[in-house]
Amino acid sequence: MNPTAAALAFVWLGMVLAISFLEAPLKFRAPGVTLPLGLGIGRIVFRALNLCEAVLALAVIVAVAAGGPTTAVAVLTAVVAVLLATQLALVRPRLNRRSDRILAGENLPRSREHLYYIGLEVAKVAVLIALGVTVLTA
């Protein structure tokens, strides 16, 4: 059992749930929040979240490595790191370019990039739950 790795995974999980599945959709329902304003806020919030996620990912990797992980824990750690890297390297830059265009005044149709990001978030949530539980029961 590696309580540090589990705690880090569950803190990371809580941050993703709070921001991606609570704050992000609710901000656009607040009175007076326009699409450009919501996008501007979202960019700042997600930049901060992704920075925290990168730090937490590194901390999880170090804690898992220090604990002599089982194969399952090592695989789950690698999977969650790859999911985050995919979001940061492939999806976020596309979303940022799109929001730049909207903030510049373009009227664009709905984006599939958001669906990819959400899909990766759902997968990341599932893997973080599995990682935290597996670390505690290994």
C-alpha positions, 0 to 999 in steps of 0.5 A: 500500500502506498498512501501518498500515491493514492492521496495524490491520485485522489486529489488530482481526481477531485480537481478534475471533477470540480473544474471539468465537470462542475465549474466549466459547464456551470460558468456559462449558465451564470447571468451575464456570462457571454461566450467570449467572457466564459472562454476567457475565464475557461482558458485561465482556469484550465491553464491553472488546472493543467499546470496543477495536473502536470505537477500532480502527475509528476508527484504520482509517478515519483510516489509510485516509483518509490513504492515498488509498484505492482504491474497494475499500478505501473500500467495505470500510472502510465495510462493516466500520464499518457491521457494527460499528455494527449490533452496537453499536447494535442487537444488543448492547442487546438481548443486554444486556437479555436477560442482565439478565433472566437475571441477575435469575433468569428462565429464558428460551429460547435467543435468536436475538439471539446468532445475529445477533451471531455472523452479524455477527461472521462477516461482520466477520471476512471483511471484515477479512480482505478489507480487510487483504489489499486494503490490502496489495495496492492 
